[in-house]
């Protein structure tokens, strides 16, 4: 099976999600498939904190304004966050046959 993740070692699957919220649900599906077909023992999802996600969205907006082609500037919204993942995980836990850890990456200073 051609299933891949961002990092894997000793049957621990790690996904780093700095995309939109929809993308992170795909990471959960990968964890389920990894458990079933590749004997994964643990899933780790790493996401930006709300404040870091807001900063990344603002940087994306600025970059888009600088490189706009035509009249429409892309909209950046719905980025995945650690807080959202932690809030939703208890409702999704029934789907998993292995532990899932959610970790947040923030900004310092």
Secondary structure, 3 states (H helix, E strand, C coil): CCCCCCEEECCEEEEEECCEHHHHHHHHHHHHHHHHHHCCCEEEEEEECHHHHHHHHHHHHHHHHHCCCCCCCCCCCCECCHHHHHHHHHHHHHHCCCEEEEEEECCCC
